[in-house]
Structure formats: structure tokens, C-alpha cells
């Protein structure tokens, strides 16, 4: 009996330390592009800016959980646009030969790494110091929507004139499509290597919606490689699970114009919960994307309101 207990104890230790190693193991970067703009380091996040020196329009694009800013680059490819691409804290910046600037204004947020609050503080600095266009759009996909709302709650003055686009967003009082209990999340470090081996599989294929578009498939294939460490993914998941129920819909009062896009066939977030939340945003247009997946830009780009002419 003592021998069996000893083996069990050893097995528990092995699992514990293996999990600890998997959490800290660096994830190899899979996607990167040639980039000619400036890249600014702000704490553990980055901001990439491209476009003319005196643009009429500026867009800040905030990617979602396990995504990168390549999600937006095809949609916002007008060279006359000032495009500021956000990379969340602890994620790979999808740029070859990355050379970051460290401007005096850039301050590392005094928030927990991997939290919506941390990224919101970085977004605030982008609005304060990088935006130069007369018209400003802040576009967030999925978790990026929550980052925008959190930034607006902290600095509503910066959103008085800004248009916000919340695409399939994480919203206050929303819910995931499938709840992940803390015990299930605990095993993510052991699941991640299998996901990396087969990012699109028969088990998860329904999540992604249509996969006919080659670019969309490429983006999805890169998802399990975008965070630098599994610990960042864990922090993101835990924080989102707390932020949604703990945040009231009064947060919507801090955004003055724009739209919320709610896909009807979202398999990442609960469409009914998200729609109920979105309807509390008195200042924003609610656009129901019938039968749309979680990925509106590649699947239903015409649903996204165009930039002002």
C-alpha cells in the first residue's frame, strides 16, 4: 500500500512540474509579415503604426484572444489611412525583423499581465499619443471589444469623438458559447500541444465557421502559436471569465457612437447573451449578422459599417 501511495505521489509531482514547465515554455512564432511602419513597445504589448503623417482618418485595431493583428490588415489596407495595430501583452508581434521603439510616453501598465485592464491601459496610450487623424475609429474583435469598453470606462474623454466597432465582442454580462470550469482550464497546458499539432480538426471545425477562404484558414492555423506562453492564454481566459459577469452594462455609456456586430451562429460566444447585452448600449447601433460565425471580417465584411467617405 505504501508503495502504491508513493507511486501516486510521484505521479502527482511529475504532472505538477510538467504543467509548470508547459506554462512557461516559449511558444514558437508562426506568422509574421514584412512591415514598414513604426513599432512601439508599451510594457509587454506593442503598437504598430503605419500611414501618412497627416491622415484624415485613423483606425486602431485590437485583436481578440489568441489572435494577432493580421486579422485586420486586409480589411484596412487603404494606404491613406493611419492604421495602428495593437498586439496584446504577452503575444508575438507578427512582424519580421521586429525593431521596437521605446518612446518616453510609453509606460508599462500597473495591471496584471494578461488582463483586459492591462491592454486597456495600452490602448489609452495609443489614443493619447499616436492617433493623429481627424476621424478616429477603434475596432475590436472578440476580447478586443472588452479591451475597448474597459479603456472607455477609464478614460471616457478619449472616446467622446471616437467611433467604436465591436465585432463579435466579449461584452458585459455576456457568456461564452461553452463554459470552461476552472478545473477544465487547469488542463489547458496539456491540451495546447495537441491543438498546435492540428489547429483545425474534426473536433473543433464547427467553431470556425466557413473555411473556404485561404487567408482565414491561415489565420486560424496560427491561433495556438500567437501567445508567447501558455500562461498568457490561461491569464486571458481567467480574466475574461471574471470580467463578463463582474462588469455591468452601464459601461456602454462611455462610448458615444459606432456599432456592435453580433453573429447569429457564433460558436465562441453565446449569441443570445451577447445580443441581450448589446441592446443595452443606447449610443451604438446593433447589427445582427444572421448565420454569421465569430469571424465577421473574413465571412461577412459587408456587415461592418464603412469608414466615412
Buried (B, 14 or more C-beta within 10 A) or exposed (E): EEEEEEEEEEEEEEEEEEBEEBBEBEBEBBBBEEBEBBBBBBBBBBBBBBBEEEBBBBBBBBBBBBBBBBBBBEBBEEEEBBBBBBBBBBBBBBBEEBEBEEBEEBEBBEBEBBBBBBBBBBBBBBBEBBBBBEBBBBBBBBBBBBBBBBBBBBBEEBBEEBBBBBBBBBBBBBBBBEEBEEEEBEEBBEBBEEBBEEBBEEEEEEBBBEEEBEEBBEBBBBBBBBBBBBBBBBBBBBBBBEBBEEBEBEBBBBBBEBBBBBBEBBBBBBBEBBBBBBBBBEEBEBBBBEEBBBBBBBBBEEBBBEBEE
